[in-house]
Amino acid sequence: MDRMIYTAMTGAKHTMGQQAAMANNLANANTTGYRAETSALRAVPVFSEAMATRAFVVDSSAGADFRPGTTQQTGRDLDVAVRGPGWIAVRLEDGSEAYTRNGDLHVSANGILQTRNGMNIQGEEGLITIPPNSTITIAKDGTVSTVPVRPGSNESNVTLVAGRIKLVDPPEAQLTRGPDGLFRLANGKAADADANVTLIGSALEGSNVNVVEALVDMISLSRQYEMHMKLLENAKGNAQRASALLSMS
């Protein structure tokens, strides 16, 4: 009977965790470049001489759904989408490197090329600095070119290369999702730049969350949680009846 309690108790706990992951996916259904969280439950035996037949249910997270989202043209020069597999490298505040598919870029007040939420874009030779009063063009290989704007001048504008966005494509099995939604190599190192990764200019990749599937999963998980709670109630009732029978003997 207590074996049922072990399974139902831990199953209910991790089912709630899966519901939280589905809720997070739904909350990011419109987030640019978002990759849906995935998870799965599995049984783990309790290694003990006294409870060799017991088993826990644990959340065996599969990490993320790496299927691409829908790419939409925006007409904005600083919008880029990764074509096919690959990632855009960003430098975090602690100097480490992480990877995103969010190509909604802008230039900070200090002239640094960043994502819309303020993360510095990692260039192949450091951060990418944009000169003031310049128009910006991002090529498909990640090269960022600028042309100074000189109102009222007859001089021909000269194209300057500000840097090249670091594009990487490490194996998906080596990537782990952080609590900030960014991906990193599991070994903590920085991935090498991959010349095969290219960008689509003036476009953004949407989230790959399927809202209908996520809602169906939420309903399924809710019913699964209720089933676990009913098992706990049945175990409690069985224990009470067993105690009543023993007290009568």
N, C-alpha and C positions, 0 to 999 in steps of 0.2 A: 504493500500500500504506500509506504513512504517512497518507493521508486517512482510512483505516479506523481507524488508531490515534488520530487526533484525535477522531473521533466516539465511539469506544468508551471512550476514557479519560475524556473530559468527561461522557459519558452515565453511566458508572458512578459518578463523583463526585457528580453531582446526583441520581442515583437514591437514593444513600445519604441525601442531604438530605431527599428526599421520604419515605423510611422514617422518619427522625427526626420529621417532621411528623405522620405517621400514628401513631407511638408516643405523641407528645404528645396527640393527639386521644383515643387510647384511655385514657391516664392521666387525662384530664379528662372521661370519659364521665359521671361523676356530679357534676361541678362545676356549681353553680347559675349559670344564665345564660351558660354557655360557648358560644362560637361556634367551630365546627370550622375548622381551617386548611385551605386549599386551595392547590394549586400545579400548575404545568404546565411541561413542557419544550419548548423551541423551539431551532431552529438559528440560529446567528449566524455570518455569514461572517467570515473573517480578512482584514482589509484590508491586503494586502501585495502588492508587485509580484512577489515570489518565490513566494508561496503563495496565489494568487488563487482556487484551487479548494478551499481548505481551509475547514472550518467547525467551530466549537465548538458543543457543546450547553450551554445555560444554563438555569437554573431561573427561569422567568417566573412569579413568584408571583402568584396571583389574589387573595391576601389572605385572605378568610374566607367561610364559608358563612353567609349572613344569614337562613336559614330559622329560624322560631321553634321553640323547644323546647316540650315538654309542660308545661302549667301544672297544678300540683297545689295544692289547698287544704291549709293547715297549721293554721288556727285560731289562729295567733299574730298579735297586733296589729301587731308590728313587721315582719312579712313583707309584701312587696309585689312584684307582678309587673307588668311593662309590658304593657299591652294593645295588641297589634298592633305596628306599627313605632314606634321611639322608643328613647331611652336615658335612664338616670339619670346626672346629672353628679356627679362627685366632684372634690374639690380635693386635689392632690398636695402633697407636702412643699415642693416648690420654688415653690408658688403657681400652677402651671399647672393646666389643667382637662383631665379625661379622662372617658370615658364607659363605662358598664358596664350589663349587664342583670341583675346580681346584686342582688336586693332583700332579701337576708338582712341586716337592719339591727339595730343595738343602740345603746345609749347608753354612752359612755365614762365613766370615773371622773370626768372633768371636765364631764360633762353635755353632750357634743357628740354629735350624731347621726352615726353612722358605719356603714360596712359591717362585716360580721363580721370581715374581715381588717384592720380598723383604718384604712380610708380615710375621710376626712371627707366627708360628703354636702354638696354645694354647693347652697345655697339661692339663691333669686332675689335676695335682698338680703344674702348672706353666709352664714356657717355657721349652722346651726340649733342653738340651745342649749335644752336641756330642763331646766326647773326640777326640783329634787329633790322626791321624794315626790309624783310626779304619774303619772296614767294617760295614755296616749298614744293618739291616734286619727289615722290617716292617711287623708285623703279621696282620692277618685279623681283629683282634679286636683293632688294632691301637697301639699295644705295639711296641716300638722302641728298638731294641736290638743292641748292638755294640760288636765287637770282636777286641781287640787291635792287630795291625799288628806288629810283632816283627821279623824283618828279621834276619836270622842267629842265632836265639835262639832255643834251644831244649825244652824250657818250653811249656807246653800245654796252648793254649789260653783259656781264661775264658770269657764266655758270660756275658755281663753286660746289665742291663735294664736301658736305659736312660730316659724313661718316656712312657706315653701312650697318643696318640693323642686324644683330646676331640672330640667325635663324637656325634652329636645331631640330633634329628628328631622332631622339634616342628611342630604343625599344620600349614599347608601352609597358612591358612587364617590369621595367626598371624604374618606372615613375610612381611616386606616391603623392597623394593629395594632402595638402596642409589644411589647417583650420581656416586659413584665409582664402581657400578656394584655388590657390595656385599649386602647380605641380613642381616637384623637385626629384632629382635622382635619389634613389634610396640610399646610396653610399655617401651622400652629402657632397659629392664633387660636382663640378660644372661640366655640362655636355659640350662636345666639340661642335663648332659651326658646320653646317651641312649645306654645301652649295646647290644641292638638288631641291631644297625647299624654296618655293617661290611665293610671291604675294600677288593678290588681285588689288589693283588700285581703285580708290573711290568706292569701296565696298566694305560691308561688315558681315561677319558670320553670326547668325543668331544662335540661341540656345538649342541644344539637341533634345530637350525635354519634350516628350509627347504628353500633353496635358491629359488627354483622354485615358491613356494607359496609366498615368500616375494616379488619376482619380479612381480608376478601377482597382489599382493596387491598394490604395488607402482603404477602400471598402472591404477588400479581401483581408487586409491586416487587422481591421477592426473586428471582423467576424472571427478571425483566428485568435485574437486576444480574448474575446468572449468565450471561446471554446476552452482556452487554458483556465480561465476563471471557473468555468463549470466543472472542470476536472478537479480543481482544488476543492470546490464545494462537495463533489462526490466523495473525495478522499476524506473530508471532514465528517461527512455523514456515515461513511463506512467505519471510521474510527469510533464514532459515538455508539453505533450499533454493536460493534465488537466489544466495546467496554461494557455495554449493558448485558450482553450475553455472558461475559466472563464474571460479572458481578452476581449473576443468578446461579452460577454453578458452585 
